[in-house]
Amino acid sequence: MSESHHWNEQEGMLWIERDGLRLVIHPPTANGYVRFAVVDHRRPDHHPHRLVGSGTLENVPAAKTAAARMAKRLVTLGRHRA
């Protein structure tokens, strides 16, 4: 998963589609943490908005990196099971 992909912004959230997964970065909350989520869109038998992973980190770059790393592991795992 290349970091050269462009992150989209909508209503303060950042998101990108990669390998059938949507990576979402929510803006910092009042306590300063940034929430990230990975949502599965890969197969038609999946719910279209199935949360497969999430977390909170101190800043947006760290959250982007963590979301990308999580998505890469999920895609790699899926390929090994197929």
Buried (B, 14 or more C-beta within 10 A) or exposed (E): BEEEEEEEEEEEBBBBEBBBBBBBBBEBEEEEBBBBBBBBBBEEEEEEEEEBBBBBBEEBEBBBBBBBEBBBEBBEEBEEEE
